[in-house]
């Protein structure tokens, strides 16, 4: 049977939102027009895709089975159009994990990847939704499972992580620390720990029971909070530049093992913007020359080994 891409697109957006009003608004349609497209699709397929109740929308078993192939169909249609009409459009890239300065890595490869436009995503879930909607072409940050099955993923860089301690901390005069040495200290985090996968896994793995969350108002504010209590510490990739006005802090390398922070590139399967190939190639070249992907299991620690 011949399927209408507009109807499939309406289904995919409604399935992601589980709300016909929001889905219609995202597609610049009236809710009635969205409902008609989905009804025609259900009629053509001969099965219901949604169960509609008072104020609720859920997928049927058939709808759940149809969703991933439908996403791939929409992505393929978009890629086909882009191949002949959109070759000069800049590659749209978003980032997350701003406290850890993802732009340091992107800046090293951007000039080799063609023209980029950059967004400012909040976190992995929000960036994932932007990728699935087609609002952006690629995203850069720490990707951790479970990733959406419609997204492709490439590890780009592994960065050693340092402990950042107040100068009054009992361990601040050490030349290096083992993660286990921090068990009696308080991990200061820029938000609830259950939303910060790397820090959460580090605390669980190395027995850090003292955990306190601050508010992410930028690196300078966050580090000032760390410096305010000699029991506190936090973690930052070793190359993150500290603000000039940060006082009362010392960075100490972590060894035996060295935690590594993993940066990855994500994109929607089927998106073939030519800039994406250039960006992934530039990342791979810099990984080779800059030894960005060095990992020794006996020496290093990763929450998810590559």
N, C-alpha and C positions, 0 to 999 in steps of 0.2 A: 504494500500500500504506500502511497505517497503522503508524507507527513508535512504539515505546514510549520516552518521554523518559528513563525510568530506565535503560533499556538503552543509550541514546545517551550519557547522562551517564557510565555506567560505561566505555564505550568511550573517551570524551574523556579521562577521568582516567587510564586505563591508557595511552593514547597519549602523554600528557604525562609520565607517570612512567617509561614503558617498564619497569615493574616491577609485577606484579599484586599483590604483597603490600602495597607502599606505597600503591597506588591503592585497594585494599580498605580499608586503615586510614583513609585520608583520607575515604572515604565511609561509614565506620562499618559496613562489611560484612565478612563472612567472605570469605576468598579464594575459597572454593568458590562462594559466592553471586555474587561478581563474575564469575567464570569462566562461570557458567551464563547470566548476563545477556548477556555478550558472545557466547557460543555461540548463544543464541537470535537475537540480532541478525544474526550471520553467516548463520544458517540462513534467516532471513527475506529477507536481501539476496541470498542465493545465492552468496556469495563469502567468502573468508577475508579478514579484516582484519589479522590478526597472524600472524607466523611465530614459533613458539615453539621454542627450542632449549635445551640444557642451560645453565641460568642466564642465558639471554638472551631478550629479547622485542623484535622489530622490526616495523614496519608493512609490510604488503604495498603494492604500487602502489595497489590499491583502497583500502586503509586511509588512505594519504596523500591520495588524492583526496577521501575521505569526511570527513577531519578538520575542515577549515574550515567546510563546511556544517553539520557536527555541532555545532561550537562555537556557530554562530549559532542553531541550533535550541535548544540548552540556554539560551543567553542570552535568546532570545525567550520561552521558557517561564518562566524566572525573572522576566522583566519583567512578564509577564501576571499571575503570582501576586502580585507586589509591587504592581501597580496596584490590586488590590482588598483586599489584606490587610496591606500593609506601609507605608502612606502616612505613618505617624507615626514610623517608624524614623529615627534620625539618619543623615545621610550619613556614611559611613565613608571617611575620607581618610587616606592615608599620604603620607609625604614621604621624600626621600632627598637626599644632598648636604649633610649636616648641618653640615659645616665652613663652608659658605657661607651658613648661616642661612636656609633656605627659609621658616621661620615668620615672618620679617619681612613677606613678601609676603602669606602667607595671613592673617596677623593683620589686614591692612588690608581684607580682603574678607569675613572670616568672619562678621561680625555681619549682613551682608546676605544670607548664603547659607542662613540657617536653622540648625538644630542640627547640629553636626558632632561626630564622635568622631575622634580623631587617633591614628594609629599611628606607629611609629618604624622604618621600613624601613631596610635596610642599604645597598642599591644598586639600580640600575635592574633588573637581572635578578631579584632577589628580589621587588621590588614588581610586576614584570610577572607573575610566577607568582601572586602574591596576587590581582591583578586577574582573571587567567584563571580562577582557582578560585572567584571570587565572594566571597573573604574581605573585600575592600574594594570600594568603589564608584568611587573616583577616587584619583589620585596626583599629586603635585606635585614637580617637580625638573627637572634638565636631561635632556631626552630627545634621544637621538642615534640615527641609523640604524645598523643596521636595526631598526625597530620591528616588533613582532609584528603580523601582518595583522589580528588580531581586535581591535586596540586603535585607538581614535580619539585624536586629538592636537590640541591647540590651543596655539599660542604665546601666552604671557601677558605676559612682561616681558623686556626686554633691559637688562642692567645694565652700565655701564662698569666696567672692571676696572683696578685700580691695581697697581703693583709695591710690594711690602713689602720693605724693605731694612734691614739693620743700619746703625746710624748711622756705623759705621766703613767702610762700603762706599764704594769710590771714586766712585760716582755718587749717593750719598745727599744731596748738597747741591744737586742739580738741582731746578728748579721743575717740570720735566716731562721725560719720557724717551720716546724712540722704542723700540718693541720690539727693533729691531735693535741698540740700544745695549747690550743685555743679553747679547750673544753670548759675551762672555768671562766671564760670571758662571755660577754653579752654581744651577740650578733645584732647589729643595727641595720635595718632594712628599709628601703624607700617605698614602703607600702606593705600590705598584708603578705605574710610569707607564703601563704597558699597560692598566691598569684605570681610568685617569683620562683620559677621552676629551678633554676640553677642554684640559688641561695638555699632554697628549701632542701634540695637533694644534698648539698654540701653539709648543711646542719645535721641532717639525718645520718649521713655516712660517717661523719667524724664526731658524733656525739655532742654537738653544741646544743645544750639545753636552754641556755640563756638567750632569749630571742625577744627583741623589741622592735616595733615598726614605727617609723616616722612618716612624714609626708614628702612626696617627691615634688619639691619646688625648685629643682635644679641642683647641680652638683655642689655649688658653693654652700647653699643652705644645708644640704644633706651632710656634707663633711663638717660643717660647723656644729651640727648636732652630735656627730661622732666625737668631736674634740671636747664636747662639754662634759663627758663622763669618762674617767680613766679606766672604767671596766669595759668599755665598748670597743668594738672593732667592726670593720666592714671589709668587703672584697672589691677590688677593681682590677681590670686587665692592666698589666704592667705598663703599657704604653699610653694609658689615658692621662693626658696632661692635667695636673691639679691646678685649680684657679690660683692666680697670683696672690690673692689676699687670704689664702688658707694658711692658718697658723696653728701651731700646737699639734701637728700631726707628723707621723713618720710612716713611710711605706717600707715593708719588710717582705722579701721574697719568701714564697712558700715552697718547701721541698719535701721529698720522701712521703707522699708523692706531691708533684706540682699540679694543682688544679688547672685545667685548660678550659677556656670559654670558647665555645664553638659558634662561629658566624656562618650563616648559610644564605643562599639565594633561593627564593621560591618563585614559581610562576605557574600559571594555569596550563595544564596539559592541553596541547593543541594550539597554544598561542605561538604563532610563528612570526612575530614582528622581527624584522632583520636585526634590529638593535639588540635583541635578546641573545642572538648567537655571538655578536661582537662582545657583549658584556660577559658572557660565560667564558669566552675564549680569553679575554683580558684577565679575568679572575684566575683561570688556570695557569696562564703564563706567569703572573705574579706569585702564585703559590709555588711554582717551581723555582723561580729565581730568588724569592724571599724566604723560602723554606717555611711557608705558612702552614703546612699540614704535617709537620713533624709530630709524631706521637709514638712513645715507647711505653707499652703497658707496665713494665716494671718500674718506670720512673714517673709516669704521669697518671692523672686521674681525670676521667671524663664520665659524666652521668650516663651517656650512651656512647660506648666506644664505636668508632667508625668501622 
